[in-house]
Amino acid sequence: MQHRLRNALSLIDHYPKIGAHLRLNDGLTQVLQEVIALQLPVFQFFVARTVDKKTVYITPTAQDKALLRTMVTQQGTLPFIHASYWINPASFRDDAYAISKSLLKKEIRLAQELEVPMIVLHPGTANGLEPDLDPAQVRRQGIERLASFLNEVLAKNKITVLLENTAHGRNAIGSDLQDFHKVKALLDEPEKVQFCLDTAHAFAYGYDVADFDSFFTMFKETVGIESLRLIHLNDVEGSRGNKQDKHTLPGEGQLGLPLIKKIAHFNDFLTIPKIIELPASPIETIQQVISTLTSKDV
Ligand SMILES: [Zn+2]
């Protein structure tokens, strides 16, 4: 009994696992070196970046793959890929929809090559529909469009997509937490689509995250804890409901450090990995923010 209790306590010692989104400035090798330098238990990265207005995908080397595998198997590091922002899986513009599908398929192939099991995806915007449609119809059609996109790209692979709630209003799908299960109900393999909660986006969309107990109750009833795989623990500029997506350093935004730390250490979220997505910052700042958030001191 004592042995089991000791095991449980040492497990708690390893949480919360808080890491960061790392920019691809000089490619994947540099991202992996930063993960090691910062000793991150969890990290997130894009697989493409823009160079001279052109999209350039990473080409992982054998050393990159071996290093990442060692980090995962020996240190228990948790890697997440964030799909490129220009992918719009709810678009009704046929060319954009087709390009988005081929890009996400490419990103899924890269994730499989790197043995990264989960990709975070923004649910997109239902643009290109008749302008006189009412908002409820736009949302319903956008949800169907997103579901058929996911059914196609997730067929025949083992990747899990984490749909992330976004900040936007008009025609955006998935900013309303109610959309999540509506999408899942239309999927061939619903278990392959789970959820990533972004605290900044929820606040900017209009959810009162600051009244955390009520927010959590609502979250349990709409999304459910069992679907939650990742938290983007971001602070945000601007007033609640302004639909603007402007991340700040934790403590410099509307949510504030005490609330961000409360969510970081919240018992029901304790084992959920957490990522901070900072404005471009030096590595020392990332390190300092993570140690502030990870520390149990208030
Ligand atoms: Zn995101």
py3Dmol code that shows the C-alpha trace and the ligand (Angstrom):
import py3Dmol

protein = """\
ATOM      1  CA  MET A   1       0.000   0.000   0.000  1.00  0.00           C
ATOM      2  CA  GLN A   2       2.772   2.369   1.026  1.00  0.00           C
ATOM      3  CA  HIS A   3       4.655   1.416  -2.108  1.00  0.00           C
ATOM      4  CA  ARG A   4       1.665   2.294  -4.263  1.00  0.00           C
ATOM      5  CA  LEU A   5       1.214   5.596  -2.469  1.00  0.00           C
ATOM      6  CA  ARG A   6       4.885   6.431  -2.989  1.00  0.00           C
ATOM      7  CA  ASN A   7       4.505   5.660  -6.710  1.00  0.00           C
ATOM      8  CA  ALA A   8       1.448   7.893  -6.949  1.00  0.00           C
ATOM      9  CA  LEU A   9       3.249  10.720  -5.169  1.00  0.00           C
ATOM     10  CA  SER A  10       6.333  10.476  -7.374  1.00  0.00           C
ATOM     11  CA  LEU A  11       4.026  10.572 -10.407  1.00  0.00           C
ATOM     12  CA  ILE A  12       2.492  13.809  -9.142  1.00  0.00           C
ATOM     13  CA  ASP A  13       6.029  15.197  -8.773  1.00  0.00           C
ATOM     14  CA  HIS A  14       6.407  14.990 -12.548  1.00  0.00           C
ATOM     15  CA  TYR A  15       3.441  17.250 -13.212  1.00  0.00           C
ATOM     16  CA  PRO A  16       2.516  19.703 -14.510  1.00  0.00           C
ATOM     17  CA  LYS A  17       4.418  19.127 -17.763  1.00  0.00           C
ATOM     18  CA  ILE A  18       4.759  22.587 -19.277  1.00  0.00           C
ATOM     19  CA  GLY A  19       6.647  23.300 -22.473  1.00  0.00           C
ATOM     20  CA  ALA A  20       6.635  25.687 -25.382  1.00  0.00           C
ATOM     21  CA  HIS A  21       6.009  26.110 -29.059  1.00  0.00           C
ATOM     22  CA  LEU A  22       9.457  26.489 -30.614  1.00  0.00           C
ATOM     23  CA  ARG A  23       9.955  28.381 -33.840  1.00  0.00           C
ATOM     24  CA  LEU A  24      11.553  26.651 -36.805  1.00  0.00           C
ATOM     25  CA  ASN A  25      13.996  29.516 -37.498  1.00  0.00           C
ATOM     26  CA  ASP A  26      16.865  27.252 -38.556  1.00  0.00           C
ATOM     27  CA  GLY A  27      15.025  23.984 -39.014  1.00  0.00           C
ATOM     28  CA  LEU A  28      14.225  20.921 -36.943  1.00  0.00           C
ATOM     29  CA  THR A  29      17.746  20.221 -35.669  1.00  0.00           C
ATOM     30  CA  GLN A  30      17.824  23.627 -33.954  1.00  0.00           C
ATOM     31  CA  VAL A  31      14.356  23.019 -32.409  1.00  0.00           C
ATOM     32  CA  LEU A  32      15.524  19.702 -30.947  1.00  0.00           C
ATOM     33  CA  GLN A  33      18.667  21.348 -29.557  1.00  0.00           C
ATOM     34  CA  GLU A  34      16.477  23.972 -27.861  1.00  0.00           C
ATOM     35  CA  VAL A  35      14.256  21.275 -26.334  1.00  0.00           C
ATOM     36  CA  ILE A  36      17.384  19.699 -24.841  1.00  0.00           C
ATOM     37  CA  ALA A  37      18.837  23.031 -23.666  1.00  0.00           C
ATOM     38  CA  LEU A  38      15.544  24.005 -22.013  1.00  0.00           C
ATOM     39  CA  GLN A  39      14.903  20.444 -20.746  1.00  0.00           C
ATOM     40  CA  LEU A  40      11.327  20.670 -21.980  1.00  0.00           C
ATOM     41  CA  PRO A  41       9.015  17.785 -21.041  1.00  0.00           C
ATOM     42  CA  VAL A  42       6.698  18.733 -23.920  1.00  0.00           C
ATOM     43  CA  PHE A  43       7.098  20.864 -27.046  1.00  0.00           C
ATOM     44  CA  GLN A  44       5.299  21.844 -30.215  1.00  0.00           C
ATOM     45  CA  PHE A  45       6.588  22.872 -33.639  1.00  0.00           C
ATOM     46  CA  PHE A  46       5.457  23.582 -37.176  1.00  0.00           C
ATOM     47  CA  VAL A  47       6.752  21.398 -40.000  1.00  0.00           C
ATOM     48  CA  ALA A  48       6.844  24.305 -42.454  1.00  0.00           C
ATOM     49  CA  ARG A  49       8.000  27.895 -42.418  1.00  0.00           C
ATOM     50  CA  THR A  50       7.933  30.781 -44.842  1.00  0.00           C
ATOM     51  CA  VAL A  51      11.219  31.764 -46.475  1.00  0.00           C
ATOM     52  CA  ASP A  52      11.137  34.645 -48.989  1.00  0.00           C
ATOM     53  CA  LYS A  53       7.324  34.290 -49.210  1.00  0.00           C
ATOM     54  CA  LYS A  54       7.670  30.605 -50.071  1.00  0.00           C
ATOM     55  CA  THR A  55       6.570  27.669 -47.917  1.00  0.00           C
ATOM     56  CA  VAL A  56       9.477  25.428 -47.034  1.00  0.00           C
ATOM     57  CA  TYR A  57       8.854  22.063 -45.405  1.00  0.00           C
ATOM     58  CA  ILE A  58      11.362  20.458 -43.071  1.00  0.00           C
ATOM     59  CA  THR A  59      13.341  17.489 -44.357  1.00  0.00           C
ATOM     60  CA  PRO A  60      14.229  15.518 -41.226  1.00  0.00           C
ATOM     61  CA  THR A  61      17.679  13.948 -41.220  1.00  0.00           C
ATOM     62  CA  ALA A  62      18.404  10.468 -39.868  1.00  0.00           C
ATOM     63  CA  GLN A  63      20.073  12.153 -36.847  1.00  0.00           C
ATOM     64  CA  ASP A  64      16.966  14.294 -36.191  1.00  0.00           C
ATOM     65  CA  LYS A  65      14.760  11.216 -36.210  1.00  0.00           C
ATOM     66  CA  ALA A  66      17.111   9.217 -33.986  1.00  0.00           C
ATOM     67  CA  LEU A  67      17.474  12.111 -31.532  1.00  0.00           C
ATOM     68  CA  LEU A  68      13.715  12.661 -31.295  1.00  0.00           C
ATOM     69  CA  ARG A  69      13.110   8.948 -30.790  1.00  0.00           C
ATOM     70  CA  THR A  70      15.664   8.895 -27.943  1.00  0.00           C
ATOM     71  CA  MET A  71      14.056  11.927 -26.310  1.00  0.00           C
ATOM     72  CA  VAL A  72      10.618  10.277 -26.470  1.00  0.00           C
ATOM     73  CA  THR A  73      11.636   6.791 -25.371  1.00  0.00           C
ATOM     74  CA  GLN A  74      14.292   7.663 -22.780  1.00  0.00           C
ATOM     75  CA  GLN A  75      13.217  11.025 -21.351  1.00  0.00           C
ATOM     76  CA  GLY A  76       9.463  10.674 -21.913  1.00  0.00           C
ATOM     77  CA  THR A  77       9.419  13.916 -23.942  1.00  0.00           C
ATOM     78  CA  LEU A  78       6.061  14.604 -25.592  1.00  0.00           C
ATOM     79  CA  PRO A  79       6.281  16.157 -29.098  1.00  0.00           C
ATOM     80  CA  PHE A  80       3.291  17.777 -30.815  1.00  0.00           C
ATOM     81  CA  ILE A  81       3.104  19.134 -34.359  1.00  0.00           C
ATOM     82  CA  HIS A  82       0.975  22.209 -35.038  1.00  0.00           C
ATOM     83  CA  ALA A  83      -0.497  22.126 -38.558  1.00  0.00           C
ATOM     84  CA  SER A  84       0.264  25.152 -40.733  1.00  0.00           C
ATOM     85  CA  TYR A  85      -2.062  28.140 -40.319  1.00  0.00           C
ATOM     86  CA  TRP A  86      -2.822  28.325 -44.049  1.00  0.00           C
ATOM     87  CA  ILE A  87      -4.656  24.987 -43.958  1.00  0.00           C
ATOM     88  CA  ASN A  88      -8.413  25.683 -43.975  1.00  0.00           C
ATOM     89  CA  PRO A  89     -10.360  22.430 -43.534  1.00  0.00           C
ATOM     90  CA  ALA A  90     -13.796  24.123 -43.597  1.00  0.00           C
ATOM     91  CA  SER A  91     -13.391  26.209 -46.756  1.00  0.00           C
ATOM     92  CA  PHE A  92     -16.039  26.096 -49.482  1.00  0.00           C
ATOM     93  CA  ARG A  93     -13.571  27.509 -52.003  1.00  0.00           C
ATOM     94  CA  ASP A  94     -12.744  24.325 -53.870  1.00  0.00           C
ATOM     95  CA  ASP A  95      -9.145  25.216 -54.695  1.00  0.00           C
ATOM     96  CA  ALA A  96      -8.328  26.217 -51.089  1.00  0.00           C
ATOM     97  CA  TYR A  97     -10.045  23.073 -49.784  1.00  0.00           C
ATOM     98  CA  ALA A  98      -8.094  20.788 -52.135  1.00  0.00           C
ATOM     99  CA  ILE A  99      -4.773  22.490 -51.364  1.00  0.00           C
ATOM    100  CA  SER A 100      -5.514  22.294 -47.624  1.00  0.00           C
ATOM    101  CA  LYS A 101      -6.137  18.549 -47.916  1.00  0.00           C
ATOM    102  CA  SER A 102      -2.901  17.890 -49.766  1.00  0.00           C
ATOM    103  CA  LEU A 103      -0.919  20.052 -47.303  1.00  0.00           C
ATOM    104  CA  LEU A 104      -2.355  18.334 -44.233  1.00  0.00           C
ATOM    105  CA  LYS A 105      -1.703  14.925 -45.818  1.00  0.00           C
ATOM    106  CA  LYS A 106       1.904  16.015 -46.332  1.00  0.00           C
ATOM    107  CA  GLU A 107       2.153  17.188 -42.693  1.00  0.00           C
ATOM    108  CA  ILE A 108       0.664  13.873 -41.523  1.00  0.00           C
ATOM    109  CA  ARG A 109       3.301  11.993 -43.550  1.00  0.00           C
ATOM    110  CA  LEU A 110       6.010  14.079 -41.855  1.00  0.00           C
ATOM    111  CA  ALA A 111       4.461  13.387 -38.436  1.00  0.00           C
ATOM    112  CA  GLN A 112       4.514   9.664 -39.183  1.00  0.00           C
ATOM    113  CA  GLU A 113       8.103   9.867 -40.376  1.00  0.00           C
ATOM    114  CA  LEU A 114       9.009  11.557 -37.073  1.00  0.00           C
ATOM    115  CA  GLU A 115       6.756   9.210 -35.041  1.00  0.00           C
ATOM    116  CA  VAL A 116       4.844  12.176 -33.623  1.00  0.00           C
ATOM    117  CA  PRO A 117       1.358  10.835 -32.805  1.00  0.00           C
ATOM    118  CA  MET A 118      -0.706  14.046 -32.642  1.00  0.00           C
ATOM    119  CA  ILE A 119      -1.231  17.107 -34.850  1.00  0.00           C
ATOM    120  CA  VAL A 120      -3.003  20.251 -33.622  1.00  0.00           C
ATOM    121  CA  LEU A 121      -5.359  21.708 -36.232  1.00  0.00           C
ATOM    122  CA  HIS A 122      -7.480  24.855 -36.342  1.00  0.00           C
ATOM    123  CA  PRO A 123     -10.981  23.892 -37.507  1.00  0.00           C
ATOM    124  CA  GLY A 124     -11.001  26.660 -40.121  1.00  0.00           C
ATOM    125  CA  THR A 125     -13.511  29.072 -41.588  1.00  0.00           C
ATOM    126  CA  ALA A 126     -16.543  28.258 -43.728  1.00  0.00           C
ATOM    127  CA  ASN A 127     -15.815  30.890 -46.369  1.00  0.00           C
ATOM    128  CA  GLY A 128     -16.992  30.786 -49.955  1.00  0.00           C
ATOM    129  CA  LEU A 129     -20.670  30.145 -49.146  1.00  0.00           C
ATOM    130  CA  GLU A 130     -23.625  32.252 -50.374  1.00  0.00           C
ATOM    131  CA  PRO A 131     -23.427  35.599 -48.516  1.00  0.00           C
ATOM    132  CA  ASP A 132     -27.114  35.597 -47.492  1.00  0.00           C
ATOM    133  CA  LEU A 133     -26.984  32.332 -45.511  1.00  0.00           C
ATOM    134  CA  ASP A 134     -27.861  32.724 -41.839  1.00  0.00           C
ATOM    135  CA  PRO A 135     -25.047  32.093 -39.330  1.00  0.00           C
ATOM    136  CA  ALA A 136     -26.567  28.835 -38.037  1.00  0.00           C
ATOM    137  CA  GLN A 137     -26.623  27.386 -41.561  1.00  0.00           C
ATOM    138  CA  VAL A 138     -23.049  28.528 -42.184  1.00  0.00           C
ATOM    139  CA  ARG A 139     -21.938  26.799 -38.992  1.00  0.00           C
ATOM    140  CA  ARG A 140     -23.819  23.581 -39.792  1.00  0.00           C
ATOM    141  CA  GLN A 141     -22.399  23.410 -43.318  1.00  0.00           C
ATOM    142  CA  GLY A 142     -18.895  24.295 -42.098  1.00  0.00           C
ATOM    143  CA  ILE A 143     -19.044  21.456 -39.553  1.00  0.00           C
ATOM    144  CA  GLU A 144     -20.035  19.009 -42.321  1.00  0.00           C
ATOM    145  CA  ARG A 145     -17.255  20.306 -44.563  1.00  0.00           C
ATOM    146  CA  LEU A 146     -14.685  19.901 -41.760  1.00  0.00           C
ATOM    147  CA  ALA A 147     -15.898  16.367 -40.981  1.00  0.00           C
ATOM    148  CA  SER A 148     -15.574  15.204 -44.582  1.00  0.00           C
ATOM    149  CA  PHE A 149     -12.082  16.754 -44.714  1.00  0.00           C
ATOM    150  CA  LEU A 150     -11.058  14.828 -41.584  1.00  0.00           C
ATOM    151  CA  ASN A 151     -12.604  11.588 -42.863  1.00  0.00           C
ATOM    152  CA  GLU A 152     -10.465  11.805 -45.977  1.00  0.00           C
ATOM    153  CA  VAL A 153      -7.140  12.852 -44.448  1.00  0.00           C
ATOM    154  CA  LEU A 154      -7.350  10.474 -41.461  1.00  0.00           C
ATOM    155  CA  ALA A 155      -8.201   7.358 -43.482  1.00  0.00           C
ATOM    156  CA  LYS A 156      -5.439   4.729 -43.474  1.00  0.00           C
ATOM    157  CA  ASN A 157      -3.148   6.293 -40.881  1.00  0.00           C
ATOM    158  CA  LYS A 158      -2.798   6.292 -37.113  1.00  0.00           C
ATOM    159  CA  ILE A 159      -2.493  10.036 -36.528  1.00  0.00           C
ATOM    160  CA  THR A 160      -4.700  11.785 -33.986  1.00  0.00           C
ATOM    161  CA  VAL A 161      -5.856  15.299 -34.855  1.00  0.00           C
ATOM    162  CA  LEU A 162      -6.401  17.689 -31.968  1.00  0.00           C
ATOM    163  CA  LEU A 163      -8.997  20.268 -32.947  1.00  0.00           C
ATOM    164  CA  GLU A 164      -8.155  23.546 -31.227  1.00  0.00           C
ATOM    165  CA  ASN A 165     -10.748  26.141 -30.266  1.00  0.00           C
ATOM    166  CA  THR A 166     -10.048  29.442 -32.011  1.00  0.00           C
ATOM    167  CA  ALA A 167     -10.713  33.096 -31.234  1.00  0.00           C
ATOM    168  CA  HIS A 168     -12.634  34.109 -34.303  1.00  0.00           C
ATOM    169  CA  GLY A 169     -16.308  34.785 -34.768  1.00  0.00           C
ATOM    170  CA  ARG A 170     -17.876  35.130 -38.163  1.00  0.00           C
ATOM    171  CA  ASN A 171     -17.914  31.854 -40.173  1.00  0.00           C
ATOM    172  CA  ALA A 172     -15.187  30.327 -37.985  1.00  0.00           C
ATOM    173  CA  ILE A 173     -15.809  26.722 -36.936  1.00  0.00           C
ATOM    174  CA  GLY A 174     -14.692  25.415 -33.556  1.00  0.00           C
ATOM    175  CA  SER A 175     -14.415  28.706 -31.690  1.00  0.00           C
ATOM    176  CA  ASP A 176     -17.720  27.674 -30.099  1.00  0.00           C
ATOM    177  CA  LEU A 177     -16.916  24.646 -27.935  1.00  0.00           C
ATOM    178  CA  GLN A 178     -20.286  23.108 -28.860  1.00  0.00           C
ATOM    179  CA  ASP A 179     -18.953  22.434 -32.370  1.00  0.00           C
ATOM    180  CA  PHE A 180     -16.539  19.750 -31.211  1.00  0.00           C
ATOM    181  CA  HIS A 181     -18.997  16.901 -30.661  1.00  0.00           C
ATOM    182  CA  LYS A 182     -21.071  17.971 -33.666  1.00  0.00           C
ATOM    183  CA  VAL A 183     -17.982  17.310 -35.812  1.00  0.00           C
ATOM    184  CA  LYS A 184     -17.192  14.057 -33.998  1.00  0.00           C
ATOM    185  CA  ALA A 185     -20.716  12.751 -34.678  1.00  0.00           C
ATOM    186  CA  LEU A 186     -19.984  12.904 -38.433  1.00  0.00           C
ATOM    187  CA  LEU A 187     -16.622  11.126 -38.372  1.00  0.00           C
ATOM    188  CA  ASP A 188     -15.831   7.615 -39.636  1.00  0.00           C
ATOM    189  CA  GLU A 189     -13.263   7.187 -36.832  1.00  0.00           C
ATOM    190  CA  PRO A 190     -14.216   9.676 -34.109  1.00  0.00           C
ATOM    191  CA  GLU A 191     -11.583   8.350 -31.699  1.00  0.00           C
ATOM    192  CA  LYS A 192      -8.905   9.861 -33.990  1.00  0.00           C
ATOM    193  CA  VAL A 193     -10.095  13.402 -33.301  1.00  0.00           C
ATOM    194  CA  GLN A 194      -9.525  14.854 -29.830  1.00  0.00           C
ATOM    195  CA  PHE A 195      -9.287  18.341 -28.347  1.00  0.00           C
ATOM    196  CA  CYS A 196      -6.730  21.075 -27.624  1.00  0.00           C
ATOM    197  CA  LEU A 197      -7.939  23.906 -25.381  1.00  0.00           C
ATOM    198  CA  ASP A 198      -6.397  27.341 -25.975  1.00  0.00           C
ATOM    199  CA  THR A 199      -7.154  29.555 -22.972  1.00  0.00           C
ATOM    200  CA  ALA A 200      -6.411  32.799 -24.861  1.00  0.00           C
ATOM    201  CA  HIS A 201      -8.693  31.866 -27.753  1.00  0.00           C
ATOM    202  CA  ALA A 202     -11.517  30.856 -25.394  1.00  0.00           C
ATOM    203  CA  PHE A 203     -11.316  34.266 -23.655  1.00  0.00           C
ATOM    204  CA  ALA A 204     -11.030  36.237 -26.900  1.00  0.00           C
ATOM    205  CA  TYR A 205     -14.027  34.389 -28.335  1.00  0.00           C
ATOM    206  CA  GLY A 206     -16.049  35.384 -25.265  1.00  0.00           C
ATOM    207  CA  TYR A 207     -15.804  32.627 -22.650  1.00  0.00           C
ATOM    208  CA  ASP A 208     -15.311  33.934 -19.121  1.00  0.00           C
ATOM    209  CA  VAL A 209     -12.177  31.926 -18.352  1.00  0.00           C
ATOM    210  CA  ALA A 210     -11.494  34.177 -15.334  1.00  0.00           C
ATOM    211  CA  ASP A 211     -14.555  32.691 -13.613  1.00  0.00           C
ATOM    212  CA  PHE A 212     -12.673  29.439 -13.814  1.00  0.00           C
ATOM    213  CA  ASP A 213     -15.010  27.201 -11.781  1.00  0.00           C
ATOM    214  CA  SER A 214     -17.965  28.031 -14.053  1.00  0.00           C
ATOM    215  CA  PHE A 215     -15.776  27.766 -17.151  1.00  0.00           C
ATOM    216  CA  PHE A 216     -14.564  24.329 -16.076  1.00  0.00           C
ATOM    217  CA  THR A 217     -18.104  23.085 -15.414  1.00  0.00           C
ATOM    218  CA  MET A 218     -19.172  24.290 -18.855  1.00  0.00           C
ATOM    219  CA  PHE A 219     -16.064  22.721 -20.441  1.00  0.00           C
ATOM    220  CA  LYS A 220     -16.799  19.345 -18.847  1.00  0.00           C
ATOM    221  CA  GLU A 221     -20.350  19.447 -20.179  1.00  0.00           C
ATOM    222  CA  THR A 222     -19.486  20.507 -23.728  1.00  0.00           C
ATOM    223  CA  VAL A 223     -16.077  19.040 -24.630  1.00  0.00           C
ATOM    224  CA  GLY A 224     -15.429  16.715 -21.674  1.00  0.00           C
ATOM    225  CA  ILE A 225     -12.141  16.028 -19.911  1.00  0.00           C
ATOM    226  CA  GLU A 226     -11.754  12.629 -21.617  1.00  0.00           C
ATOM    227  CA  SER A 227     -11.281  14.344 -25.014  1.00  0.00           C
ATOM    228  CA  LEU A 228      -8.712  16.872 -23.770  1.00  0.00           C
ATOM    229  CA  ARG A 229      -5.164  15.967 -24.878  1.00  0.00           C
ATOM    230  CA  LEU A 230      -3.324  19.317 -24.791  1.00  0.00           C
ATOM    231  CA  ILE A 231      -3.703  22.811 -23.335  1.00  0.00           C
ATOM    232  CA  HIS A 232      -2.321  25.927 -24.992  1.00  0.00           C
ATOM    233  CA  LEU A 233      -1.772  27.889 -21.791  1.00  0.00           C
ATOM    234  CA  ASN A 234      -1.719  31.365 -23.277  1.00  0.00           C
ATOM    235  CA  ASP A 235      -2.447  34.824 -21.960  1.00  0.00           C
ATOM    236  CA  VAL A 236      -4.158  37.337 -24.239  1.00  0.00           C
ATOM    237  CA  GLU A 237      -4.307  41.034 -25.028  1.00  0.00           C
ATOM    238  CA  GLY A 238      -7.600  42.877 -25.493  1.00  0.00           C
ATOM    239  CA  SER A 239     -11.027  42.593 -23.957  1.00  0.00           C
ATOM    240  CA  ARG A 240     -13.098  39.432 -23.628  1.00  0.00           C
ATOM    241  CA  GLY A 241     -15.115  38.619 -26.725  1.00  0.00           C
ATOM    242  CA  ASN A 242     -13.178  40.900 -29.079  1.00  0.00           C
ATOM    243  CA  LYS A 243     -12.333  37.882 -31.311  1.00  0.00           C
ATOM    244  CA  GLN A 244      -8.690  38.983 -31.654  1.00  0.00           C
ATOM    245  CA  ASP A 245      -5.936  36.396 -31.363  1.00  0.00           C
ATOM    246  CA  LYS A 246      -3.084  38.268 -29.668  1.00  0.00           C
ATOM    247  CA  HIS A 247      -0.974  36.199 -27.295  1.00  0.00           C
ATOM    248  CA  THR A 248       1.136  37.883 -24.611  1.00  0.00           C
ATOM    249  CA  LEU A 249       3.647  36.710 -22.043  1.00  0.00           C
ATOM    250  CA  PRO A 250       1.724  34.997 -19.198  1.00  0.00           C
ATOM    251  CA  GLY A 251       0.870  37.700 -16.683  1.00  0.00           C
ATOM    252  CA  GLU A 252       0.996  40.555 -19.191  1.00  0.00           C
ATOM    253  CA  GLY A 253      -2.466  39.917 -20.586  1.00  0.00           C
ATOM    254  CA  GLN A 254      -6.090  39.860 -19.485  1.00  0.00           C
ATOM    255  CA  LEU A 255      -5.940  36.427 -17.825  1.00  0.00           C
ATOM    256  CA  GLY A 256      -3.020  37.307 -15.536  1.00  0.00           C
ATOM    257  CA  LEU A 257      -0.398  35.176 -13.818  1.00  0.00           C
ATOM    258  CA  PRO A 258      -2.490  33.912 -10.854  1.00  0.00           C
ATOM    259  CA  LEU A 259      -5.157  32.486 -13.191  1.00  0.00           C
ATOM    260  CA  ILE A 260      -2.626  30.981 -15.622  1.00  0.00           C
ATOM    261  CA  LYS A 261      -0.831  29.327 -12.688  1.00  0.00           C
ATOM    262  CA  LYS A 262      -4.129  28.108 -11.261  1.00  0.00           C
ATOM    263  CA  ILE A 263      -4.919  26.390 -14.593  1.00  0.00           C
ATOM    264  CA  ALA A 264      -1.353  25.021 -14.828  1.00  0.00           C
ATOM    265  CA  HIS A 265      -1.733  23.286 -11.451  1.00  0.00           C
ATOM    266  CA  PHE A 266      -5.475  22.580 -11.586  1.00  0.00           C
ATOM    267  CA  ASN A 267      -5.969  19.031 -10.388  1.00  0.00           C
ATOM    268  CA  ASP A 268      -8.364  17.866 -13.110  1.00  0.00           C
ATOM    269  CA  PHE A 269      -5.933  19.130 -15.784  1.00  0.00           C
ATOM    270  CA  LEU A 270      -2.759  18.015 -13.965  1.00  0.00           C
ATOM    271  CA  THR A 271      -1.737  15.195 -16.328  1.00  0.00           C
ATOM    272  CA  ILE A 272      -2.668  17.118 -19.503  1.00  0.00           C
ATOM    273  CA  PRO A 273       0.484  18.443 -21.238  1.00  0.00           C
ATOM    274  CA  LYS A 274       0.632  22.228 -21.548  1.00  0.00           C
ATOM    275  CA  ILE A 275       2.269  24.416 -24.167  1.00  0.00           C
ATOM    276  CA  ILE A 276       2.865  28.144 -24.045  1.00  0.00           C
ATOM    277  CA  GLU A 277       2.875  29.968 -27.361  1.00  0.00           C
ATOM    278  CA  LEU A 278       4.836  33.161 -26.789  1.00  0.00           C
ATOM    279  CA  PRO A 279       5.427  36.087 -29.101  1.00  0.00           C
ATOM    280  CA  ALA A 280       8.961  35.712 -30.600  1.00  0.00           C
ATOM    281  CA  SER A 281      11.133  35.586 -27.459  1.00  0.00           C
ATOM    282  CA  PRO A 282      14.726  34.778 -26.544  1.00  0.00           C
ATOM    283  CA  ILE A 283      15.342  31.314 -25.145  1.00  0.00           C
ATOM    284  CA  GLU A 284      16.042  32.806 -21.666  1.00  0.00           C
ATOM    285  CA  THR A 285      12.527  34.297 -21.577  1.00  0.00           C
ATOM    286  CA  ILE A 286      10.960  30.964 -22.529  1.00  0.00           C
ATOM    287  CA  GLN A 287      12.963  29.280 -19.779  1.00  0.00           C
ATOM    288  CA  GLN A 288      11.952  31.854 -17.183  1.00  0.00           C
ATOM    289  CA  VAL A 289       8.251  31.726 -18.066  1.00  0.00           C
ATOM    290  CA  ILE A 290       8.186  27.924 -17.902  1.00  0.00           C
ATOM    291  CA  SER A 291       9.932  27.792 -14.550  1.00  0.00           C
ATOM    292  CA  THR A 292       7.554  30.446 -13.138  1.00  0.00           C
ATOM    293  CA  LEU A 293       4.530  28.474 -14.309  1.00  0.00           C
ATOM    294  CA  THR A 294       5.887  25.079 -13.257  1.00  0.00           C
ATOM    295  CA  SER A 295       6.829  26.217  -9.743  1.00  0.00           C
ATOM    296  CA  LYS A 296       4.167  25.502  -7.147  1.00  0.00           C
ATOM    297  CA  ASP A 297       4.808  28.841  -5.383  1.00  0.00           C
ATOM    298  CA  VAL A 298       2.044  31.350  -5.878  1.00  0.00           C
TER     299      VAL A 298
END
"""
ligand_1 = """\
1
ZN
Zn -3.165 26.793 -32.688
"""
view = py3Dmol.view(width=600, height=400)
view.addModel(protein, "pdb")
view.setStyle({"model": 0}, {"cartoon": {"style": "trace"}})
view.addModel(ligand_1, "xyz")
view.setStyle({"model": 1}, {"stick": {}})
view.zoomTo()
view.show()
